[in-house]
Amino acid sequence: MTQEINESKHWYICKQATGECLIVHRDRTQEELESWGPFASQGEAVARRVGLIRAGKCQPV
């Protein structure tokens, strides 16, 4: 599955019920348990997700 990159929107890290954290470029929905952001770029969100994984708040995808 390919993700369309849209730099005009903010990026979010969204924790799913499985414990995995996904990086999305939309607002939060009801499905997420927890979310972090917004981040200015996808790269910044990726770096923050690595930190959340290391802190035990997210499972790797």
N, CA and C of each residue as an Amber inpcrd file, in Angstrom:
protein
   183
   0.8440000  -1.1710000   0.0000000   0.0000000   0.0000000   0.0000000
   0.8910000   1.2360000   0.0000000   0.6180000   2.1380000  -0.8610000
   1.4000000   3.3700000  -0.9370000   0.6980000   4.4900000  -0.1950000
   1.4840000   5.2860000   0.4930000   0.9280000   6.4440000   1.1770000
   1.1990000   7.6800000   0.3470000   0.1710000   8.4960000   0.2080000
   0.3400000   9.7610000  -0.4820000   0.9230000  10.7560000   0.5100000
   2.0020000  11.3850000   0.1360000   2.6510000  12.3420000   1.0230000
   2.0440000  13.7190000   0.7760000   1.5420000  14.3210000   1.8170000
   0.9080000  15.6210000   1.7240000   1.5370000  16.5190000   2.7750000
   2.4900000  17.3310000   2.3760000   3.2350000  18.1580000   3.3190000
   2.4150000  19.3460000   3.8220000   1.2610000  19.6340000   3.2140000
   0.4730000  20.7630000   3.6690000  -0.2830000  20.4450000   4.9540000
  -0.4470000  19.1850000   5.2900000  -1.1210000  18.7810000   6.5190000
  -0.0890000  18.3760000   7.5660000  -0.5430000  18.3490000   8.7900000
   0.3230000  17.9120000   9.8690000   0.2930000  16.3970000   9.9920000
   1.3490000  15.8540000  10.5660000   1.4840000  14.4120000  10.7520000
   1.2300000  14.0580000  12.2010000   0.6100000  12.9130000  12.4180000
   0.2730000  12.4400000  13.7570000   0.7450000  11.0050000  13.9400000
   1.0350000  10.6430000  15.1860000   1.3060000   9.2520000  15.5490000
   0.0690000   8.7840000  16.2970000  -0.5390000   7.7130000  15.8300000
  -1.7830000   7.2180000  16.4020000  -1.6150000   5.7890000  16.8800000
  -1.8720000   5.5570000  18.1570000  -1.7630000   4.2260000  18.7400000
  -3.0560000   3.4600000  18.5090000  -2.9320000   2.2730000  17.9470000
  -4.0790000   1.4140000  17.6580000  -4.3250000   0.4600000  18.8180000
  -5.4330000  -0.2600000  18.7890000  -5.7870000  -1.2140000  19.8430000
  -4.7590000  -2.3360000  19.9560000  -4.0390000  -2.6170000  18.8670000
  -3.0140000  -3.6610000  18.8670000  -1.7320000  -3.2180000  19.5550000
  -1.6170000  -1.9300000  19.8610000  -0.4040000  -1.4020000  20.4710000
   0.5550000  -0.8020000  19.4630000   0.2940000  -1.0170000  18.1760000
   1.1400000  -0.4410000  17.1300000   0.8050000   1.0340000  16.9520000
   1.8190000   1.8100000  16.6340000   1.6280000   3.2340000  16.3860000
   1.8500000   3.5150000  14.9070000   0.8410000   4.0770000  14.2800000
   0.8970000   4.3910000  12.8560000   1.1160000   5.8810000  12.6740000
   1.7880000   6.2300000  11.5860000   2.0010000   7.6300000  11.2420000
   1.0060000   7.9780000  10.1460000   0.1860000   8.9870000  10.4190000
  -0.8590000   9.3850000   9.4700000  -0.8270000  10.8920000   9.2620000
  -1.3820000  11.3470000   8.1530000  -1.4360000  12.7930000   7.9030000
  -2.8890000  13.2640000   7.8470000  -3.5720000  13.0080000   8.9390000
  -4.9630000  13.4290000   9.0990000  -5.2370000  13.6240000  10.5800000
  -6.4040000  14.1040000  10.8800000  -6.7790000  14.2990000  12.2730000
  -7.1240000  12.9710000  12.9320000  -7.1850000  12.9890000  14.2300000
  -7.4590000  11.8070000  15.0330000  -8.8810000  11.2960000  14.7740000
  -9.0460000   9.9660000  14.8450000 -10.3680000   9.3490000  14.7220000
 -10.6900000   8.5920000  15.9970000 -11.8760000   8.0320000  16.0790000
 -12.3170000   7.3100000  17.2670000 -11.5620000   6.0060000  17.4860000
 -10.9660000   5.4280000  16.4380000 -10.3020000   4.1310000  16.5360000
  -9.0220000   4.1660000  17.3650000  -8.4140000   5.3100000  17.5060000
  -7.1350000   5.3960000  18.1850000  -7.2970000   5.4850000  19.6930000
  -6.4020000   4.8240000  20.4000000  -6.3940000   4.8800000  21.8560000
  -5.7160000   6.1470000  22.3450000  -4.6750000   6.5230000  21.6430000
  -3.8490000   7.6620000  22.0490000  -3.2040000   8.2240000  20.7920000
  -2.8870000   9.5110000  20.8000000  -2.2010000  10.0890000  19.6450000
  -1.2410000  11.1650000  20.0990000  -0.2310000  11.3860000  19.2890000
   0.7780000  12.4120000  19.5400000   0.9050000  13.2560000  18.2840000
   1.1950000  14.5180000  18.4390000   1.3600000  15.3970000  17.2960000
   0.5490000  16.6610000  17.5070000   0.4980000  17.5020000  16.5430000
   0.9680000  17.3300000  15.1650000   2.4600000  17.5790000  15.0340000
   3.0320000  16.9530000  14.0200000   4.4340000  17.1500000  13.6650000
   4.4870000  17.7920000  12.2850000   5.4880000  18.6120000  12.0580000
   5.5900000  19.3750000  10.8160000   5.9360000  18.5170000   9.6040000
   6.6210000  17.3880000   9.8190000   7.0160000  16.5530000   8.6900000
   6.8750000  15.0770000   9.0470000   6.8280000  14.2530000   8.0320000
   6.7430000  12.8120000   8.2400000   8.0130000  12.3060000   8.9140000
   9.1590000  12.8650000   8.5510000  10.4360000  12.4670000   9.1460000
  10.4840000  12.7200000  10.6380000   9.9390000  13.8510000  11.0690000
   9.8990000  14.1540000  12.4970000   8.9910000  13.1600000  13.2260000
   7.8720000  12.8060000  12.6220000   6.9570000  11.8410000  13.2270000
   7.6110000  10.4700000  13.3500000   8.3830000  10.0610000  12.3490000
   9.0930000   8.7800000  12.3950000  10.0840000   8.7720000  13.5580000
  10.8380000   9.8620000  13.7030000  11.8170000   9.9540000  14.7870000
  11.1270000   9.9000000  16.1520000   9.9890000  10.5580000  16.2850000
   9.2510000  10.5340000  17.5500000   8.6800000   9.1480000  17.8320000
   8.2320000   8.4490000  16.7830000   7.6940000   7.0920000  16.9780000
   8.7870000   6.1570000  17.4880000  10.0050000   6.3090000  16.9880000
  11.1250000   5.4960000  17.4760000  11.3000000   5.7240000  18.9800000
  11.2060000   6.9700000  19.4000000  11.3120000   7.2730000  20.8210000
  10.1890000   6.6480000  21.6320000   8.9690000   6.6550000  21.0910000
   7.8320000   6.0360000  21.7780000   7.9970000   4.5290000  21.8800000
   8.5520000   3.9120000  20.8440000   8.8220000   2.4690000  20.8740000
   9.8620000   2.1700000  21.9480000  10.9270000   2.9440000  21.9950000
  11.9850000   2.7310000  22.9920000  11.4670000   2.9500000  24.4140000
  10.4970000   3.8630000  24.5680000   9.9300000   4.1370000  25.8890000
   8.8720000   3.1200000  26.2760000   8.5460000   2.1980000  25.3800000
   7.5700000   1.1650000  25.6780000   6.1200000   1.5800000  25.5060000
   5.8830000   2.7350000  24.8890000   4.5180000   3.2140000  24.6940000
   3.8970000   2.6690000  23.4150000   4.7180000   2.1920000  22.4740000
   4.2330000   1.6750000  21.2010000   4.9790000   0.3850000  20.8660000
   4.2960000  -0.4760000  20.1190000   4.9190000  -1.6830000  19.5860000
   5.4090000  -1.3660000  18.1680000   6.5270000  -1.9550000  17.7450000
   6.9690000  -1.7220000  16.3660000   5.9750000  -2.3170000  15.3770000
   5.8770000  -1.7100000  14.2180000   4.9510000  -2.1680000  13.1770000
   5.5490000  -3.3470000  12.4560000
